[in-house]
Amino acid sequence: MLGSTPAMCRNIRPLFNFQPPATEAEVRAAALQFVRKVSGSTRPSRVNEAAFARAIEEIAHTTMHLLDDLVSSAPPRNREEEAAKARLRWKKRIAQARP
């Protein structure tokens, strides 16, 4: 789907251009969410555990390379400010959902 902008899974957060940079744990968590979404399973069966784990490691590894190679002319975003904005958006969604 290159060229289109479908909605991204809410559990996978942008990791690029933050100060401080994304940690390996954040990248691995995003890889885990991606594998869960693609596989349709939050926990693999025993027979699929190795494939599930391998996919997570490979995606995390590739993601770290991607983040290392990306370039931006925009100033890095502040994690705390972005988290505060996200909390505000969440509160607005909740307020709108209440009767």
C-alpha positions, 0 to 999 in steps of 0.5 A: 500500500505504498502511497496511501496512508491507512490507519496505523494500529494504535498500539504501535507508536512512532519511534523516529525523531524523538529525544531521547531516541527510541530504546531497544525495548521500545523497538522490540515492543513495537515488533511484538505488536506488529507480529501479534497483529499480523499473526492474529494471535497474542500468544503463539501455540507451542508449535509456532513459538520459534517462528513468532520469536524469530519474526519479533527479533528480525523485525526489531533488528530491521527497525533499529537499522531503519531508525538509524538510517532515517534523516529528518530536518525537523527538530526531535520531538519531546517524549513527555510533550507527545505523551501529554498530547496523547493523554489529552486526545484520549481524554477528549475521546472518552468525554465524547463517548460518554452520554 
